[in-house]
Amino acid sequence: MSKDSVGILKRNDIDIKPSHGFWYELVKNKALFLMLLPGVLVLLFNNYLPMFGIVVAFKDFRFYDGSFFSSLLKSDWSGLRNFTYMFSSPDAFVFIRNTILYNLAFIITCTIIAIAFAIMLNEIYSRKLSKLYQSAMFLPYFLSWIVFSYLVYAFLSPDKGYVNMSILKFVGVKPVFWYSELKYWPWIIMIVNAWHWVGNNCIIFLASIISIDQEMYEAARIDGASRWEQIVHITIPQIMPVIIVMTLIFVGRIFNTDLGLFMIVPRSSGILAPVTWTLDVYVYNTLLRNGDIGMSSAAALFQSVVGFITILAANYAVKKIDRDAGMW
């Protein structure tokens, strides 16, 4: 740096300090780091330390003396046998197909419905009505799948359900035995999943819509744009980054499903297994019925690795289209 430059910096009272390391920042901002400590500990113990259990997927795990760690050390290595057994299962194609197709359907339906409801809620001028509708839509998110199973059963019960006793009877259609009919359950599961998740996703999209600069709408109205044109050309493009982030999050869980949705809501009906078996149901049944922790761990590890690769690929594809639209 020249002398003239130094003089200019001094005259403008600009103080240039050398960069400091982590320990300097720790001492300087110890109160902030102390506030951060509980969250870091939870993340460490809840998310990172359990990763040691990955080795179970590569072992023929057996309990020897009641201690997990000693049993883990004494168990024989099985290599990739747990993975090959999972994929050689006659039901492998069924539960992998169901897992992928259901998640793709969930991503599309929940995103479209949530955006539509968020836009409609934003169009309500009465604040009291808007809050009432938001609360009513958000309430199902807090209900457990057990509650949902009883609500669904109240609608679909063969002899006392509302659908059979009221709707179908009114139009002169014979009662349907819903819990033994495969063709209806993909649609029922998608409806119940949307019922559970749309309210939560709608609040996220509504928050992003509210944050849009209102001057853009005012300029559009001055130019003669209709309300629909404002939604198409302003609202949706402005919330597109949020839509992309939400979609990437869902894509990262494309090999994960809600166990309660696919087991408790259909009431564990064996007849419905071809349309309700997913990878999580397979893991649960393998652990519960066979007691094989190694195979269950292999399936769970497969879910995590494939989900990680999928979200990386999706984020890469998004950044190829728009460099600023990705998650990182």
C-alpha positions in Angstrom: 0.0 0.0 0.0 1.4 3.4 -1.0 2.0 6.3 1.5 -0.8 8.3 -0.2 -3.2 5.4 0.3 -2.2 5.1 4.0 -2.8 8.8 4.4 -6.2 8.6 2.8 -7.2 5.8 5.2 -6.0 7.7 8.2 -7.9 10.8 7.1 -11.1 8.8 6.8 -10.5 7.2 10.2 -10.7 3.7 8.7 -9.2 1.1 11.0 -8.0 -2.0 9.2 -7.4 -4.9 11.6 -5.8 -8.2 10.7 -8.1 -11.2 10.6 -8.3 -13.2 13.9 -8.7 -16.9 14.5 -11.4 -19.0 16.1 -10.1 -18.7 19.6 -10.0 -14.9 19.4 -13.7 -15.0 18.3 -14.5 -17.5 21.0 -13.1 -15.2 23.7 -14.6 -12.1 22.2 -18.1 -13.5 21.7 -18.2 -16.1 24.5 -21.7 -15.1 25.4 -23.0 -15.8 21.9 -21.1 -19.1 21.8 -22.5 -20.1 25.2 -26.0 -19.5 23.8 -25.1 -21.7 20.8 -23.8 -24.6 23.0 -27.2 -26.3 23.8 -28.1 -26.5 20.1 -24.6 -27.8 19.2 -24.8 -30.5 21.9 -28.3 -31.6 20.7 -27.0 -31.8 17.1 -23.9 -33.7 18.2 -25.7 -36.3 20.4 -28.8 -36.6 18.3 -27.4 -36.5 14.7 -23.7 -37.2 14.6 -22.9 -39.7 17.4 -25.6 -42.2 16.2 -23.7 -42.3 12.8 -21.4 -44.8 14.5 -24.3 -47.3 14.2 -23.8 -47.4 10.5 -21.4 -50.4 11.0 -24.4 -52.4 12.1 -25.6 -52.5 8.4 -22.4 -54.4 7.6 -22.6 -57.0 10.4 -24.5 -60.1 11.3 -25.6 -58.4 14.5 -26.3 -60.7 17.5 -26.9 -59.8 21.2 -24.5 -61.6 23.4 -24.4 -60.1 26.9 -27.1 -57.4 26.7 -24.6 -54.6 25.9 -25.0 -53.0 22.5 -21.3 -52.0 22.1 -19.9 -55.4 23.2 -22.4 -57.2 21.0 -21.4 -54.9 18.1 -17.7 -55.8 18.5 -18.4 -59.5 18.9 -20.8 -59.8 15.9 -19.3 -61.1 12.7 -18.9 -58.9 9.6 -21.3 -59.7 6.9 -20.1 -57.4 4.2 -22.9 -56.4 1.8 -25.0 -59.5 2.5 -27.7 -57.4 4.3 -28.0 -55.2 1.2 -28.1 -58.1 -1.2 -30.8 -59.8 0.9 -32.9 -56.6 0.8 -32.8 -56.3 -2.9 -33.2 -60.0 -3.6 -36.4 -60.0 -1.6 -39.5 -60.7 -3.8 -41.1 -57.6 -2.4 -38.2 -55.3 -3.1 -39.6 -54.0 -6.4 -43.0 -53.3 -4.7 -41.8 -51.3 -1.7 -39.2 -49.3 -3.7 -41.7 -48.5 -6.4 -44.3 -47.5 -3.9 -41.9 -45.3 -2.0 -40.7 -43.4 -5.0 -44.1 -43.0 -6.7 -45.9 -41.9 -3.5 -43.2 -39.4 -2.7 -43.4 -37.9 -6.2 -47.1 -37.7 -5.9 -46.9 -36.1 -2.5 -44.4 -33.5 -3.8 -46.6 -32.5 -6.7 -50.0 -32.5 -4.9 -48.9 -30.9 -1.6 -46.9 -28.2 -3.4 -49.7 -27.2 -5.8 -52.4 -27.3 -3.2 -50.4 -25.4 -0.6 -49.5 -22.7 -3.1 -53.1 -22.4 -4.2 -54.4 -22.1 -0.6 -51.7 -19.6 0.3 -52.7 -17.4 -2.7 -56.4 -17.6 -1.7 -55.6 -16.8 1.9 -53.6 -13.8 0.8 -56.6 -12.6 -1.2 -58.9 -12.5 1.9 -59.2 -8.9 3.1 -60.7 -9.8 6.5 -57.8 -10.5 8.9 -60.1 -12.4 11.3 -61.3 -14.7 8.6 -57.8 -15.2 7.3 -56.5 -16.2 10.8 -59.5 -18.5 11.3 -58.8 -20.3 8.0 -55.1 -20.6 8.7 -55.8 -22.1 12.1 -58.3 -24.6 10.7 -55.8 -25.7 8.0 -52.9 -25.9 10.3 -54.6 -27.9 13.0 -54.3 -31.4 11.2 -50.5 -31.0 11.2 -50.6 -31.4 15.0 -52.8 -34.5 15.0 -51.2 -38.0 15.3 -51.7 -40.7 12.7 -53.7 -42.6 15.2 -56.3 -39.8 15.3 -56.2 -39.7 11.5 -56.8 -43.5 11.4 -60.0 -43.1 13.4 -61.1 -40.2 11.3 -60.5 -42.1 8.1 -62.3 -45.2 9.6 -65.3 -43.0 10.5 -65.6 -42.1 6.8 -64.7 -45.5 5.3 -66.1 -48.1 7.8 -68.0 -50.7 5.7 -71.1 -50.8 8.0 -71.1 -47.4 9.8 -68.9 -45.2 7.7 -70.2 -41.8 6.5 -69.3 -42.5 2.9 -71.2 -45.8 2.7 -74.1 -44.9 4.9 -74.7 -41.4 3.6 -73.1 -40.5 0.3 -73.2 -43.9 -1.5 -76.6 -44.8 -0.1 -78.0 -41.4 -1.2 -76.9 -41.9 -4.8 -78.0 -45.5 -4.8 -74.6 -47.2 -4.9 -73.8 -50.4 -3.0 -71.5 -50.1 0.0 -67.8 -50.5 -0.7 -65.5 -52.5 1.5 -62.8 -49.9 1.5 -60.2 -51.8 3.5 -60.1 -54.7 1.1 -60.1 -52.7 -2.2 -56.6 -52.0 -3.5 -57.6 -49.6 -6.3 -58.9 -46.9 -4.0 -56.0 -46.7 -1.5 -53.4 -44.8 -3.5 -55.9 -41.9 -3.8 -56.9 -42.2 -0.2 -53.3 -42.1 1.0 -52.6 -39.0 -1.2 -55.7 -37.3 0.2 -54.8 -38.1 3.8 -51.2 -37.0 3.3 -52.4 -33.7 1.8 -54.8 -33.2 4.7 -52.0 -33.6 7.1 -49.2 -31.5 5.4 -50.9 -28.8 3.3 -51.6 -26.5 6.2 -48.0 -26.5 7.3 -46.7 -25.9 3.8 -49.3 -23.3 3.1 -48.1 -21.2 6.1 -44.6 -21.2 4.6 -45.7 -20.1 1.2 -48.1 -17.5 2.7 -45.2 -15.9 4.6 -43.2 -15.6 1.4 -46.2 -14.1 -0.4 -46.7 -11.5 2.3 -43.1 -10.4 2.1 -43.4 -9.5 -1.6 -43.0 -5.7 -2.2 -46.5 -4.3 -2.6 -45.3 -1.6 -5.0 -44.9 -4.3 -7.6 -48.7 -5.0 -7.4 -49.5 -1.3 -7.4 -47.4 -0.8 -10.6 -49.2 -3.8 -12.2 -52.6 -2.5 -11.3 -51.7 0.9 -12.9 -50.7 -1.0 -16.0 -54.1 -2.6 -16.1 -53.1 -6.1 -15.0 -55.9 -8.3 -13.6 -55.7 -10.1 -10.3 -55.0 -13.4 -12.1 -52.2 -11.8 -14.2 -50.7 -10.4 -11.0 -50.6 -13.9 -9.5 -49.1 -15.4 -12.6 -46.5 -12.7 -13.3 -45.6 -11.4 -9.8 -46.7 -13.8 -7.0 -45.5 -17.1 -8.4 -42.2 -15.8 -9.8 -41.4 -14.0 -6.5 -42.0 -17.1 -4.4 -40.2 -19.5 -6.8 -37.0 -19.6 -4.7 -39.1 -20.8 -1.7 -40.9 -23.4 -3.9 -37.5 -24.7 -5.1 -36.0 -25.0 -1.6 -39.2 -26.8 -0.3 -39.1 -29.1 -3.3 -35.4 -29.9 -2.8 -36.1 -30.7 0.9 -38.9 -33.1 -0.2 -36.7 -34.6 -2.9 -34.0 -35.4 -0.2 -36.6 -37.5 1.6 -37.9 -39.3 -1.5 -36.9 -42.7 0.0 -38.5 -41.9 3.3 -42.2 -42.2 4.2 -44.4 -41.7 7.2 -44.7 -45.1 8.9 -48.0 -44.1 10.5 -49.5 -43.1 7.2 -48.8 -46.4 5.6 -49.4 -48.7 8.6 -51.8 -47.1 11.0 -54.2 -45.4 8.6 -54.8 -48.6 6.5 -55.0 -50.4 9.9 -52.2 -52.8 8.9 -54.4 -54.6 6.5 -52.5 -57.4 4.8 -54.8 -57.2 1.8 -53.6 -53.7 1.1 -49.9 -54.6 1.3 -49.2 -54.2 -2.4 -50.2 -50.5 -2.3 -49.2 -49.6 1.3 -45.8 -51.3 1.6 -43.0 -48.8 1.5 -39.3 -49.0 2.5 -40.1 -47.8 6.0 -42.8 -50.4 6.4 -40.3 -53.0 5.2 -37.7 -51.8 7.8 -40.3 -52.0 10.6 -41.5 -55.4 9.6 -38.0 -56.8 9.2 -37.0 -55.6 12.7 -40.3 -56.5 14.4 -41.0 -59.9 12.8 -37.5 -61.2 12.1 -35.5 -59.2 14.7 -32.8 -58.7 12.2 -31.2 -55.4 13.1 -28.5 -55.7 10.4 -31.0 -55.8 7.6 -33.1 -53.0 9.0 -29.9 -50.9 9.4 -28.9 -51.7 5.8 -32.3 -50.5 4.5 -32.1 -47.3 6.6 -28.6 -46.6 5.4 -29.7 -47.1 1.8 -32.5 -44.5 2.4 -30.0 -42.0 3.8 -27.4 -42.4 1.1 -29.8 -42.4 -1.8 -31.6 -39.4 -0.4 -28.3 -37.5 0.0 -27.3 -38.3 -3.6 -30.8 -37.3 -4.9 -30.8 -33.9 -3.2 -27.2 -33.2 -4.5 -28.3 -34.1 -8.0 -31.5 -32.1 -7.8 -29.6 -29.1 -6.4 -27.0 -29.4 -9.2 -29.8 -29.5 -11.8 -31.5 -26.4 -10.3 -28.2 -24.5 -10.3 -27.7 -25.4 -13.9 -30.9 -23.6 -14.8 -30.5 -20.7 -12.3 -27.3 -20.3 -10.4 -29.0 -18.4 -7.6 -31.9 -20.8 -7.1 -30.1 -23.7 -5.4 -29.8 -24.3 -1.7 -26.1 -23.9 -1.7 
